[in-house]
Amino acid sequence: MTVHPSIKLPRTGLLRHAPVRVLEGLDRLAVPVALEAEAILFEQGDDGDALFALDAGTLEVSVQSADGRKLTLDVVQPGNLIGEIALFDPGVRTATVMALEPCRLLSVSRGDLIPAILGDPQLGLDITALAARRMRLLTEQLHQQAFLRLPERLARKILHLTSQQDDIGELTIGQEELADFSGASREAVSKTLSKWRQFGVIEIRRQKIIILDRDKLRSLGGADII
């Protein structure tokens, strides 16, 4: 096992809920990984034996149907875990993960983590709780995909992707990726964003969306958003 004592997982995103002892335990096992923009971390169907924590950049999580159609499940922000299923259920990856921009990650292999869990079972319970929170988030994404209209879905996606930012937040993502994430055509997404820009809700720049009125965006997403 290689130990990198200077490496620390981010204390943001999903990991902000993790007990300090869990983070410190993972820090001792983590190995750095760097990805260029559009590089693939792993593909749907690959063998998986490690989890990753995103330290910087954004990652797209997508699945592909047998006929080649793509559905983006999530755009992962720093502080979140990717590929944790492989730790507890070794097998093929259930989705493809690609870097949308240059990314820094930390990898923890199953071969290193399982002995640590056997020595400290509470560590395993805490990591399982983190994985369960992520599954809840993915379930909510699928619910939105099935039951909400595009403007509501789109508003919620943007709010989700900028949830760790101030009221005037920035989302660095192309409209093509946002369309995949929202389960809609690029034209429909572009038309909706243009309308919101006219109303002063957002500002649109190349590969970037700037939130000008987060309260209005929340109302566009539905009354149940806090």
N, C-alpha and C positions, 0 to 999 in steps of 0.2 A: 504494500500500500504506500502510495506517495502522499506525504503530508505537506501542505502549503500553509504554514502558520500565518502568513500575512494576508491571505485571502479572506474576504468577508462577503457573505451574501447580502444583497440589499435588504434594508429594513423598511421597505415600502410595499405598496400593492397588497397582494394576498399575504405576503410574509410579514406584514406589519402586525398581524394577529398571532404570529408564532411566539411561543414562549422563548425567552432568551436562551435557555439551555438547549433547545432544539436548534436554534440558529448557530450557537457555538459548536454543537456537535456536527452539524453539516459543514460549517466552516473548515473543520479539521480534515474533512474528507474531500473537499471540493478541488476540482482541477479546472483551470481557465480554458475557455474555448472562444475563438473569434470567428465571425462570419462577415463576409462582404455582402453588399446589397444583392438581393435575388439569389443568394446561395441557399441551398437546401440543407436544413439541419438533419431531417430524416423524412422518408417518404412513407405513405400509406402502404402497408404490406412488408416493410423492412422489419428485421428482427430487432427487438428493443431490450436493452439491459441497463439503462441509465435514466435518471431524471436530470432536468436542467433547470436552473434558476436564471432568469433574464436580469442582467445588471444594467444594460444600456441598449437603446434601440427599440425596434418593434418587430414582432414576428406575426406572420399570418398562419392560422391553423385552418386547413381546408380538407374536405373529402371529395372524392370523385366517384361518380356513378359508373356502371359498366359501359354506358354509352358515351362517356367522356364529359358529362356535365359536371361543373365544379360548384361547390357550395362552401363559402367561407364561414366557419363556425365562430371564429374569434380572431381578434387582433390583440396580441398579448403585449402588455406594457411592462416596464421594469418592475421588479419585485414579485413577479408571478412565476409559478412552476409550470413546466412543460414535460410531458412524458412520464408522469409519476405512476401511471398504471403499470408500467413495465417492472417497477420495483416489487409489486405484490402479485402480479400475474404475468410472468414472462411469456412472451409470444410476439406476434407481429404488431407493428404500430397501427393504430386505428385511424390515423390522419397524417397528412403531410404538413410539415412546418417549414416555412420559408422566411428568410430575412427580408423585410421591406426596406431596410436601410442597414448600414453597418451596425453589427450587434456585438456586445460582449456578454458571454454567458459563463456560468459555472456548472460543471458536470459532476454528478455523484453517481458512481457505478453501483449496481446491485451487489457485486462482489465485495465492495467495501462497506456498504450500508447494512446488509443483513447481519454480519457479525456484530456490528455496533448495536443493532436492535436486540439481538439475542442477549447481549450483555446488559441492556437497559430497555426492557419492554415498554416503558412509558414513552420512550422516544418513538417507537413504532405507532403507539396510539396517537401521539401528537401529530405525526406526519400524516396518518390516516385522516385525522380531523381536518388538516389543511386540504388534502385531496378531496374530501367531501364538500368543503366550501366551494372549491372550483367546479365540482360536478353540479352543484346548485346553480352556479352562474351559467353553465352551459345549458342546463335544463330551461332556465329562464330565456336564454337566447332562442332555443327551439320553440318555446311557447310563443314568443313574439313573432317568429317566422311564420307560424301557423295561423295566428288569430288577429294580428294587428294590420291595419292599413299601412301603406308605405310611409306616409308622413310621420305616423306614430313610431314605426320601426326605426326610421332614419334618425328622428330626434333622440330616441333612446340609445341607439348605437353611438351617436356622437357624445352624448352625456356619459355613457359607460366608458368610452375611450379616453375621456378627459376628466374622469371622476377624481383624480388626484391633483388637479390643477385649480388655480384660482378662478373666480367668476369669469374673467376674460381669459379663456383658455385657447390653446392652439392644438390643432390636430394635423399632423404631418402624414397625409395619406392621399393617394390619387382617387379621383372619382370612379375609376374602374374598379379599384379594390373596395371602395365603399359600396359600390353597386353589388359586387359579389357578396359582401358581408351582409347586405340588406335583402338579398334574394330578389333583386329587381334589375331592370335594364339600366345601362349607363345613362340613356336618354331620360328616363323617368327620374333618376336621381338628380341629374343636372337641372332638369326643369324645377324640381322641388327646391333645390338649393338656391337657384336663381330667384325664386319667389321669396324665399326667406331673406335673401340679400336685399331685395327691394324694400322689405319691411324692417330692415335694420337689425335683424336677429343675428346674422353672421356676415363675415367678410370672406370673400373667396380670392385666394392667390394661387399661383402655380404649385400644385402638390401640397396645398395647405388650406385649412379652414380655420378661421378665427371666430370664436364665439364672442359676440358683443352683448347679448342679452340672454343670460343663462336662465332667468326666470321665465322668459317667453318660450325658450326652447323646452323647458320642463312642461309648460302648459300644452305645447304642441305634442309632447310625448304621451300625455294622458294624465288624468287627475290622480292616479295612484302613485306617481313618482314623488319621492320625498325630496 
